[in-house]
Amino acid sequence: QHQECPGSAATPCNNHGRCTTSNLCVCDNGYTGSACEIVCPVANNSVCGGHGTCDSLGQCQCNWGYYGTACESECPGGAATPCNQHGTCNNNGQCVCSIGYYGDTCADECNGGA
């Protein structure tokens, strides 16, 4: 009994990967899914903008300091010091400030200190 690779015999892995001896697809860069059928988001000519990884659902998981569908944007305060290291950058690129800090980039300290 011959097993077929995901995609089809004519287009194994949807022509976006290679089929292993165990009939699994190893997808090319920029594709994911069991049959390499999902296209990963691209920004600046790179998968996930070069600032994240594409998961099995075709969504970018951004590196620290970046956000956006394709990790194309730096968090407020800059990628090296997102939210001025006084908060976290959410998926919408907004800072959620630590206790004692406020402002768009969490740069402002509350009266009485942090």
C-alpha positions in Angstrom: 0.0 0.0 0.0 1.6 3.3 -1.2 0.9 6.4 0.9 0.8 9.7 -0.8 2.4 12.9 0.5 0.1 15.7 1.6 -1.0 17.9 -1.3 -1.3 15.2 -4.0 0.8 12.9 -6.1 1.0 15.5 -8.8 1.8 18.4 -6.5 3.3 16.9 -3.3 3.5 19.5 -0.5 1.7 21.9 -3.0 5.1 22.4 -4.6 6.2 24.5 -1.6 8.2 21.8 0.2 9.7 18.4 0.0 8.2 15.1 0.9 10.1 12.9 3.4 10.3 9.1 3.3 7.7 9.0 6.0 5.3 11.0 3.8 5.6 14.2 5.7 6.2 17.7 4.2 9.2 19.8 5.1 8.0 23.2 3.9 10.1 25.8 2.1 10.8 29.1 3.9 7.6 31.1 3.9 5.1 28.2 3.9 3.6 26.1 6.7 0.9 23.6 7.3 0.9 19.8 6.9 0.8 20.1 3.1 2.7 23.5 3.0 -0.6 25.1 2.0 -0.4 28.1 4.3 1.6 31.2 3.1 3.3 33.0 6.0 3.1 36.8 6.2 5.9 38.8 4.5 7.2 42.3 5.2 10.4 43.9 3.9 10.8 40.9 1.6 11.2 38.6 4.6 9.0 36.1 6.3 7.6 37.8 9.4 9.7 40.8 8.5 12.8 39.0 9.6 11.7 39.8 13.2 9.8 36.7 14.1 8.8 33.1 13.2 5.8 31.7 11.3 3.8 29.2 13.3 1.9 26.2 12.1 -1.2 28.4 11.6 0.6 30.8 9.4 0.8 33.5 12.0 3.9 35.4 13.0 5.2 35.1 16.5 7.2 38.3 16.8 10.6 38.7 18.5 10.9 40.9 21.5 10.4 44.6 20.5 8.4 44.0 17.3 4.7 43.7 16.5 2.3 43.5 13.6 0.8 40.8 11.4 4.2 40.4 9.8 6.3 41.7 12.7 6.9 44.8 10.5 6.8 47.4 13.2 9.0 48.3 16.2 7.3 48.8 19.5 7.1 52.3 21.0 10.4 53.1 22.6 12.3 51.1 19.9 13.0 47.5 19.4 16.0 47.4 21.7 14.1 49.1 24.6 10.4 48.5 24.0 8.2 50.6 26.2 11.5 52.0 27.7 11.8 48.7 29.6 9.0 49.9 31.9 6.2 47.8 30.3 5.3 45.3 27.6 4.3 45.9 24.0 1.1 44.2 23.0 0.1 42.9 19.6 -1.4 46.2 18.6 1.9 48.0 19.3 0.6 49.7 22.5 2.6 49.7 25.7 1.1 48.2 28.8 3.1 50.0 31.5 4.4 48.5 34.7 3.1 49.8 38.0 4.5 53.3 38.6 4.9 54.3 34.9 2.6 55.8 32.3 2.5 57.3 28.8 2.6 56.0 25.3 6.1 54.6 25.8 6.0 54.1 29.6 8.7 56.8 29.9 6.8 58.9 32.5 7.1 58.0 36.2 4.2 58.5 38.5 4.5 61.0 41.3 5.9 59.3 44.3 8.2 57.0 42.2 7.7 53.6 40.7 
